[in-house]
């Protein structure tokens, strides 16, 4: 029996977003409110990663597949729901 071979683009995006979420959860809200430089830098990092995730999810050119070792002639279609959620995160 052989394990399934996940699409490398899906795996990359999933891992990227999971790590972004982990970083977001690690930010100390009280330090952020008081203007702590490190907490603010972490928040900026999360915002940048969210913007990049939105770009990745919205890609239809095949560049994401090239980046992740997939087939650029068959790019992943994340669907409208995922694209809308990725877009909503950067519009906050």
MARRODO-672410 format. One record per atom (N, C-alpha, C, O): atom name; residue in one letter; x negated, z negated, y negated. Coordinates in pm, whole numbers, always signed. Example, Ala and Ser with C-alpha at 12.3 -4.5 7.8 and 13.67 -1.06 7.14 Angstrom:
2
{rec "N"; "A"; {-1319; -780; +569}}
{rec "CA"; "A"; {-1230; -780; +450}}
{rec "C"; "A"; {-1320; -780; +330}}
{rec "O"; "A"; {-1424; -846; +332}}
{rec "N"; "S"; {-1285; -708; +225}}
{rec "CA"; "S"; {-1367; -714; +106}}
{rec "C"; "S"; {-1290; -787; -3}}
{rec "O"; "S"; {-1341; -804; -114}}
# end
This chain:
92
{rec "N"; "X"; {-85; +0; +117}}
{rec "CA"; "X"; {+0; +0; +0}}
{rec "C"; "X"; {-90; +0; -124}}
{rec "O"; "X"; {-186; -76; -133}}
{rec "N"; "X"; {-57; +85; -219}}
{rec "CA"; "X"; {-137; +96; -341}}
{rec "C"; "X"; {-54; +52; -461}}
{rec "O"; "X"; {+64; +86; -473}}
{rec "N"; "X"; {-116; -24; -549}}
{rec "CA"; "X"; {-48; -70; -671}}
{rec "C"; "X"; {-14; +49; -759}}
{rec "O"; "X"; {-83; +151; -754}}
{rec "N"; "X"; {+92; +37; -839}}
{rec "CA"; "X"; {+127; +147; -930}}
{rec "C"; "X"; {+17; +171; -1032}}
{rec "O"; "X"; {-56; +79; -1070}}
{rec "N"; "X"; {+6; +293; -1076}}
{rec "CA"; "X"; {-94; +331; -1175}}
{rec "C"; "X"; {-24; +340; -1310}}
{rec "O"; "X"; {+39; +441; -1340}}
{rec "N"; "X"; {-34; +236; -1394}}
{rec "CA"; "X"; {+38; +238; -1522}}
{rec "C"; "X"; {-20; +342; -1617}}
{rec "O"; "X"; {-140; +372; -1614}}
{rec "N"; "X"; {+65; +395; -1699}}
{rec "CA"; "X"; {+21; +489; -1802}}
{rec "C"; "X"; {-76; +415; -1893}}
{rec "O"; "X"; {-43; +308; -1944}}
{rec "N"; "X"; {-196; +469; -1916}}
{rec "CA"; "X"; {-296; +397; -1996}}
{rec "C"; "X"; {-250; +372; -2140}}
{rec "O"; "X"; {-287; +271; -2200}}
{rec "N"; "X"; {-172; +463; -2196}}
{rec "CA"; "X"; {-123; +443; -2333}}
{rec "C"; "X"; {-26; +326; -2339}}
{rec "O"; "X"; {-33; +244; -2431}}
{rec "N"; "X"; {+65; +318; -2243}}
{rec "CA"; "X"; {+159; +205; -2239}}
{rec "C"; "X"; {+85; +74; -2221}}
{rec "O"; "X"; {+116; -25; -2287}}
{rec "N"; "X"; {-12; +73; -2131}}
{rec "CA"; "X"; {-89; -48; -2106}}
{rec "C"; "X"; {-163; -91; -2232}}
{rec "O"; "X"; {-161; -209; -2267}}
{rec "N"; "X"; {-227; +3; -2301}}
{rec "CA"; "X"; {-302; -27; -2422}}
{rec "C"; "X"; {-211; -84; -2530}}
{rec "O"; "X"; {-243; -187; -2590}}
{rec "N"; "X"; {-97; -19; -2556}}
{rec "CA"; "X"; {-6; -64; -2661}}
{rec "C"; "X"; {+51; -202; -2626}}
{rec "O"; "X"; {+59; -289; -2713}}
{rec "N"; "X"; {+90; -221; -2500}}
{rec "CA"; "X"; {+141; -351; -2459}}
{rec "C"; "X"; {+38; -460; -2484}}
{rec "O"; "X"; {+70; -564; -2542}}
{rec "N"; "X"; {-86; -437; -2442}}
{rec "CA"; "X"; {-192; -536; -2459}}
{rec "C"; "X"; {-221; -562; -2606}}
{rec "O"; "X"; {-241; -676; -2648}}
{rec "N"; "X"; {-223; -456; -2684}}
{rec "CA"; "X"; {-251; -467; -2827}}
{rec "C"; "X"; {-144; -553; -2896}}
{rec "O"; "X"; {-177; -641; -2975}}
{rec "N"; "X"; {-19; -526; -2865}}
{rec "CA"; "X"; {+91; -601; -2927}}
{rec "C"; "X"; {+94; -745; -2876}}
{rec "O"; "X"; {+121; -837; -2953}}
{rec "N"; "X"; {+66; -765; -2748}}
{rec "CA"; "X"; {+62; -901; -2693}}
{rec "C"; "X"; {-47; -983; -2763}}
{rec "O"; "X"; {-23; -1099; -2798}}
{rec "N"; "X"; {-164; -926; -2784}}
{rec "CA"; "X"; {-272; -997; -2853}}
{rec "C"; "X"; {-238; -1023; -2999}}
{rec "O"; "X"; {-275; -1127; -3054}}
{rec "N"; "X"; {-169; -930; -3063}}
{rec "CA"; "X"; {-125; -950; -3201}}
{rec "C"; "X"; {-28; -1066; -3208}}
{rec "O"; "X"; {-38; -1151; -3297}}
{rec "N"; "X"; {+66; -1071; -3115}}
{rec "CA"; "X"; {+163; -1180; -3112}}
{rec "C"; "X"; {+94; -1314; -3088}}
{rec "O"; "X"; {+131; -1414; -3149}}
{rec "N"; "X"; {-3; -1316; -3001}}
{rec "CA"; "X"; {-78; -1438; -2973}}
{rec "C"; "X"; {-149; -1486; -3101}}
{rec "O"; "X"; {-152; -1606; -3130}}
{rec "N"; "X"; {-206; -1393; -3176}}
{rec "CA"; "X"; {-273; -1430; -3301}}
{rec "C"; "X"; {-172; -1485; -3401}}
{rec "O"; "X"; {-199; -1585; -3468}}
{rec "N"; "X"; {-57; -1422; -3411}}
{rec "CA"; "X"; {+47; -1469; -3501}}
{rec "C"; "X"; {+89; -1613; -3467}}
{rec "O"; "X"; {+104; -1696; -3556}}
{rec "N"; "X"; {+107; -1640; -3340}}
{rec "CA"; "X"; {+149; -1773; -3297}}
{rec "C"; "X"; {+42; -1879; -3323}}
{rec "O"; "X"; {+73; -1997; -3335}}
{rec "N"; "X"; {-84; -1838; -3332}}
{rec "CA"; "X"; {-192; -1933; -3352}}
{rec "C"; "X"; {-213; -1972; -3498}}
{rec "O"; "X"; {-290; -2063; -3527}}
{rec "N"; "X"; {-144; -1905; -3589}}
{rec "CA"; "X"; {-159; -1937; -3732}}
{rec "C"; "X"; {-90; -2069; -3761}}
{rec "O"; "X"; {+27; -2088; -3727}}
{rec "N"; "X"; {-161; -2160; -3824}}
{rec "CA"; "X"; {-105; -2288; -3865}}
{rec "C"; "X"; {-20; -2265; -3990}}
{rec "O"; "X"; {-73; -2236; -4097}}
{rec "N"; "X"; {+111; -2279; -3975}}
{rec "CA"; "X"; {+204; -2250; -4085}}
{rec "C"; "X"; {+178; -2340; -4206}}
{rec "O"; "X"; {+188; -2294; -4320}}
{rec "N"; "X"; {+147; -2465; -4183}}
{rec "CA"; "X"; {+123; -2557; -4294}}
{rec "C"; "X"; {-2; -2516; -4371}}
{rec "O"; "X"; {-3; -2518; -4495}}
{rec "N"; "X"; {-106; -2480; -4300}}
{rec "CA"; "X"; {-228; -2433; -4368}}
{rec "C"; "X"; {-201; -2305; -4445}}
{rec "O"; "X"; {-252; -2286; -4555}}
{rec "N"; "X"; {-120; -2217; -4387}}
{rec "CA"; "X"; {-86; -2092; -4455}}
{rec "C"; "X"; {-12; -2123; -4586}}
{rec "O"; "X"; {-42; -2065; -4690}}
{rec "N"; "X"; {+85; -2213; -4578}}
{rec "CA"; "X"; {+163; -2250; -4698}}
{rec "C"; "X"; {+77; -2309; -4808}}
{rec "O"; "X"; {+103; -2289; -4926}}
{rec "N"; "X"; {-26; -2382; -4769}}
{rec "CA"; "X"; {-112; -2445; -4869}}
{rec "C"; "X"; {-224; -2353; -4918}}
{rec "O"; "X"; {-306; -2393; -5000}}
{rec "N"; "X"; {-227; -2230; -4866}}
{rec "CA"; "X"; {-323; -2134; -4916}}
{rec "C"; "X"; {-457; -2133; -4845}}
{rec "O"; "X"; {-555; -2080; -4898}}
{rec "N"; "X"; {-463; -2191; -4726}}
{rec "CA"; "X"; {-588; -2192; -4650}}
{rec "C"; "X"; {-639; -2049; -4629}}
{rec "O"; "X"; {-566; -1962; -4583}}
{rec "N"; "X"; {-765; -2028; -4664}}
{rec "CA"; "X"; {-824; -1895; -4658}}
{rec "C"; "X"; {-823; -1836; -4516}}
{rec "O"; "X"; {-791; -1719; -4498}}
{rec "N"; "X"; {-857; -1917; -4417}}
{rec "CA"; "X"; {-861; -1868; -4280}}
{rec "C"; "X"; {-722; -1832; -4228}}
{rec "O"; "X"; {-704; -1730; -4162}}
{rec "N"; "X"; {-623; -1916; -4259}}
{rec "CA"; "X"; {-486; -1888; -4217}}
{rec "C"; "X"; {-435; -1761; -4284}}
{rec "O"; "X"; {-367; -1679; -4220}}
{rec "N"; "X"; {-466; -1744; -4409}}
{rec "CA"; "X"; {-425; -1622; -4481}}
{rec "C"; "X"; {-495; -1499; -4423}}
{rec "O"; "X"; {-433; -1393; -4411}}
{rec "N"; "X"; {-621; -1513; -4387}}
{rec "CA"; "X"; {-695; -1401; -4327}}
{rec "C"; "X"; {-634; -1363; -4192}}
{rec "O"; "X"; {-623; -1244; -4160}}
{rec "N"; "X"; {-595; -1463; -4113}}
{rec "CA"; "X"; {-529; -1434; -3986}}
{rec "C"; "X"; {-398; -1360; -4008}}
{rec "O"; "X"; {-367; -1266; -3935}}
{rec "N"; "X"; {-322; -1402; -4108}}
{rec "CA"; "X"; {-195; -1335; -4138}}
{rec "C"; "X"; {-220; -1190; -4180}}
{rec "O"; "X"; {-146; -1100; -4141}}
{rec "N"; "X"; {-322; -1168; -4260}}
{rec "CA"; "X"; {-357; -1031; -4301}}
{rec "C"; "X"; {-394; -947; -4179}}
{rec "O"; "X"; {-357; -830; -4170}}
{rec "N"; "X"; {-468; -1008; -4087}}
{rec "CA"; "X"; {-507; -938; -3964}}
{rec "C"; "X"; {-382; -898; -3884}}
{rec "O"; "X"; {-373; -785; -3835}}
{rec "N"; "X"; {-289; -988; -3872}}
{rec "CA"; "X"; {-164; -959; -3799}}
{rec "C"; "X"; {-87; -846; -3868}}
{rec "O"; "X"; {-35; -757; -3801}}
{rec "N"; "X"; {-81; -849; -3999}}
{rec "CA"; "X"; {-10; -743; -4072}}
{rec "C"; "X"; {-77; -608; -4050}}
{rec "O"; "X"; {-9; -507; -4032}}
{rec "N"; "X"; {-208; -605; -4052}}
{rec "CA"; "X"; {-280; -481; -4026}}
{rec "C"; "X"; {-258; -430; -3885}}
{rec "O"; "X"; {-239; -311; -3863}}
{rec "N"; "X"; {-261; -521; -3790}}
{rec "CA"; "X"; {-236; -484; -3650}}
{rec "C"; "X"; {-93; -434; -3631}}
{rec "O"; "X"; {-69; -341; -3554}}
{rec "N"; "X"; {+2; -496; -3703}}
{rec "CA"; "X"; {+140; -448; -3694}}
{rec "C"; "X"; {+152; -305; -3746}}
{rec "O"; "X"; {+222; -223; -3688}}
{rec "N"; "X"; {+83; -276; -3855}}
{rec "CA"; "X"; {+86; -141; -3910}}
{rec "C"; "X"; {+25; -42; -3812}}
{rec "O"; "X"; {+76; +69; -3794}}
{rec "N"; "X"; {-85; -81; -3747}}
{rec "CA"; "X"; {-148; +7; -3649}}
{rec "C"; "X"; {-58; +26; -3528}}
{rec "O"; "X"; {-48; +137; -3475}}
{rec "N"; "X"; {+7; -81; -3483}}
{rec "CA"; "X"; {+101; -71; -3370}}
{rec "C"; "X"; {+215; +24; -3404}}
{rec "O"; "X"; {+257; +103; -3320}}
{rec "N"; "X"; {+264; +18; -3526}}
{rec "CA"; "X"; {+369; +110; -3570}}
{rec "C"; "X"; {+320; +255; -3563}}
{rec "O"; "X"; {+393; +344; -3521}}
{rec "N"; "X"; {+197; +276; -3604}}
{rec "CA"; "X"; {+138; +410; -3597}}
{rec "C"; "X"; {+126; +457; -3453}}
{rec "O"; "X"; {+157; +571; -3421}}
{rec "N"; "X"; {+81; +369; -3366}}
{rec "CA"; "X"; {+65; +403; -3224}}
{rec "C"; "X"; {+199; +437; -3160}}
{rec "O"; "X"; {+211; +537; -3089}}
{rec "N"; "X"; {+298; +354; -3184}}
{rec "CA"; "X"; {+430; +374; -3123}}
{rec "C"; "X"; {+495; +501; -3176}}
{rec "O"; "X"; {+569; +567; -3103}}
{rec "N"; "X"; {+469; +536; -3300}}
{rec "CA"; "X"; {+530; +655; -3359}}
{rec "C"; "X"; {+455; +784; -3331}}
{rec "O"; "X"; {+501; +891; -3370}}
{rec "N"; "X"; {+341; +776; -3264}}
{rec "CA"; "X"; {+259; +895; -3239}}
{rec "C"; "X"; {+327; +991; -3142}}
{rec "O"; "X"; {+368; +952; -3032}}
{rec "N"; "X"; {+338; +1115; -3184}}
{rec "CA"; "X"; {+388; +1220; -3095}}
{rec "C"; "X"; {+287; +1334; -3083}}
{rec "O"; "X"; {+315; +1436; -3020}}
{rec "N"; "X"; {+170; +1316; -3144}}
{rec "CA"; "X"; {+70; +1422; -3148}}
{rec "C"; "X"; {-20; +1425; -3025}}
{rec "O"; "X"; {-87; +1525; -3000}}
{rec "N"; "X"; {-22; +1316; -2948}}
{rec "CA"; "X"; {-113; +1307; -2835}}
{rec "C"; "X"; {-241; +1232; -2866}}
{rec "O"; "X"; {-323; +1211; -2777}}
{rec "N"; "X"; {-259; +1191; -2992}}
{rec "CA"; "X"; {-381; +1118; -3030}}
{rec "C"; "X"; {-390; +983; -2961}}
{rec "O"; "X"; {-499; +939; -2926}}
{rec "N"; "X"; {-275; +917; -2941}}
{rec "CA"; "X"; {-277; +789; -2870}}
{rec "C"; "X"; {-328; +811; -2728}}
{rec "O"; "X"; {-407; +732; -2677}}
{rec "N"; "X"; {-282; +917; -2664}}
{rec "CA"; "X"; {-327; +947; -2528}}
{rec "C"; "X"; {-478; +974; -2526}}
{rec "O"; "X"; {-548; +930; -2434}}
{rec "N"; "X"; {-528; +1044; -2624}}
{rec "CA"; "X"; {-673; +1067; -2632}}
{rec "C"; "X"; {-749; +936; -2648}}
{rec "O"; "X"; {-854; +916; -2588}}
{rec "N"; "X"; {-694; +847; -2729}}
{rec "CA"; "X"; {-756; +718; -2754}}
{rec "C"; "X"; {-761; +632; -2627}}
{rec "O"; "X"; {-855; +555; -2608}}
{rec "N"; "X"; {-660; +645; -2542}}
{rec "CA"; "X"; {-647; +557; -2427}}
{rec "C"; "X"; {-682; +623; -2294}}
{rec "O"; "X"; {-667; +560; -2189}}
{rec "N"; "X"; {-727; +746; -2297}}
{rec "CA"; "X"; {-765; +814; -2173}}
{rec "C"; "X"; {-649; +877; -2099}}
{rec "O"; "X"; {-660; +909; -1980}}
{rec "N"; "X"; {-538; +895; -2168}}
{rec "CA"; "X"; {-422; +959; -2108}}
{rec "C"; "X"; {-424; +1110; -2126}}
{rec "O"; "X"; {-525; +1166; -2169}}
{rec "N"; "X"; {-314; +1173; -2095}}
{rec "CA"; "X"; {-301; +1318; -2107}}
{rec "C"; "X"; {-241; +1351; -2244}}
{rec "O"; "X"; {-123; +1324; -2267}}
{rec "N"; "X"; {-319; +1410; -2336}}
{rec "CA"; "X"; {-269; +1439; -2470}}
{rec "C"; "X"; {-158; +1544; -2473}}
{rec "O"; "X"; {-87; +1557; -2573}}
{rec "N"; "X"; {-143; +1620; -2365}}
{rec "CA"; "X"; {-34; +1719; -2362}}
{rec "C"; "X"; {+98; +1655; -2319}}
{rec "O"; "X"; {+203; +1719; -2324}}
{rec "N"; "X"; {+92; +1528; -2277}}
{rec "CA"; "X"; {+212; +1457; -2234}}
{rec "C"; "X"; {+215; +1318; -2298}}
{rec "O"; "X"; {+201; +1218; -2228}}
{rec "N"; "X"; {+235; +1311; -2432}}
{rec "CA"; "X"; {+232; +1181; -2500}}
{rec "C"; "X"; {+350; +1094; -2459}}
{rec "O"; "X"; {+456; +1145; -2422}}
{rec "N"; "X"; {+332; +964; -2465}}
{rec "CA"; "X"; {+436; +868; -2432}}
{rec "C"; "X"; {+543; +870; -2541}}
{rec "O"; "X"; {+512; +870; -2660}}
{rec "N"; "X"; {+668; +871; -2499}}
{rec "CA"; "X"; {+780; +858; -2592}}
{rec "C"; "X"; {+835; +717; -2576}}
{rec "O"; "X"; {+895; +685; -2474}}
{rec "N"; "X"; {+814; +634; -2677}}
{rec "CA"; "X"; {+858; +495; -2669}}
{rec "C"; "X"; {+1008; +481; -2693}}
{rec "O"; "X"; {+1065; +375; -2664}}
{rec "N"; "X"; {+1071; +583; -2744}}
{rec "CA"; "X"; {+1214; +578; -2768}}
{rec "C"; "X"; {+1247; +523; -2905}}
{rec "O"; "X"; {+1165; +457; -2970}}
{rec "N"; "X"; {+1369; +551; -2948}}
{rec "CA"; "X"; {+1413; +512; -3082}}
{rec "C"; "X"; {+1415; +361; -3103}}
{rec "O"; "X"; {+1378; +312; -3209}}
{rec "N"; "X"; {+1459; +287; -3002}}
{rec "CA"; "X"; {+1470; +141; -3018}}
{rec "C"; "X"; {+1333; +78; -3046}}
{rec "O"; "X"; {+1320; -3; -3138}}
{rec "N"; "X"; {+1233; +115; -2970}}
{rec "CA"; "X"; {+1098; +59; -2989}}
{rec "C"; "X"; {+1040; +106; -3122}}
{rec "O"; "X"; {+981; +26; -3195}}
{rec "N"; "X"; {+1056; +234; -3153}}
{rec "CA"; "X"; {+1005; +285; -3282}}
{rec "C"; "X"; {+1070; +212; -3399}}
{rec "O"; "X"; {+1003; +176; -3495}}
{rec "N"; "X"; {+1201; +188; -3391}}
{rec "CA"; "X"; {+1271; +118; -3498}}
{rec "C"; "X"; {+1224; -27; -3511}}
{rec "O"; "X"; {+1212; -78; -3623}}
{rec "N"; "X"; {+1198; -92; -3400}}
{rec "CA"; "X"; {+1150; -231; -3404}}
{rec "C"; "X"; {+1008; -237; -3461}}
{rec "O"; "X"; {+977; -327; -3538}}
{rec "N"; "X"; {+923; -143; -3423}}
{rec "CA"; "X"; {+787; -140; -3475}}
{rec "C"; "X"; {+789; -114; -3626}}
{rec "O"; "X"; {+709; -171; -3701}}
{rec "N"; "X"; {+880; -29; -3670}}
{rec "CA"; "X"; {+893; +2; -3812}}
{rec "C"; "X"; {+946; -120; -3889}}
{rec "O"; "X"; {+901; -149; -3999}}
{rec "N"; "X"; {+1042; -191; -3829}}
{rec "CA"; "X"; {+1100; -309; -3894}}
{rec "C"; "X"; {+996; -418; -3917}}
{rec "O"; "X"; {+1002; -489; -4017}}
{rec "N"; "X"; {+902; -432; -3826}}
{rec "CA"; "X"; {+798; -536; -3840}}
{rec "C"; "X"; {+711; -510; -3961}}
{rec "O"; "X"; {+671; -604; -4029}}
{rec "N"; "X"; {+681; -386; -3989}}
{rec "CA"; "X"; {+594; -358; -4105}}
{rec "C"; "X"; {+671; -357; -4236}}
{rec "O"; "X"; {+611; -360; -4344}}
{rec "N"; "X"; {+803; -352; -4228}}
{rec "CA"; "X"; {+884; -353; -4351}}
{rec "C"; "X"; {+918; -493; -4398}}
{rec "O"; "X"; {+983; -509; -4502}}
{rec "N"; "X"; {+877; -594; -4323}}
{rec "CA"; "X"; {+908; -734; -4360}}
{rec "C"; "X"; {+829; -775; -4480}}
{rec "O"; "X"; {+841; -889; -4525}}
# end
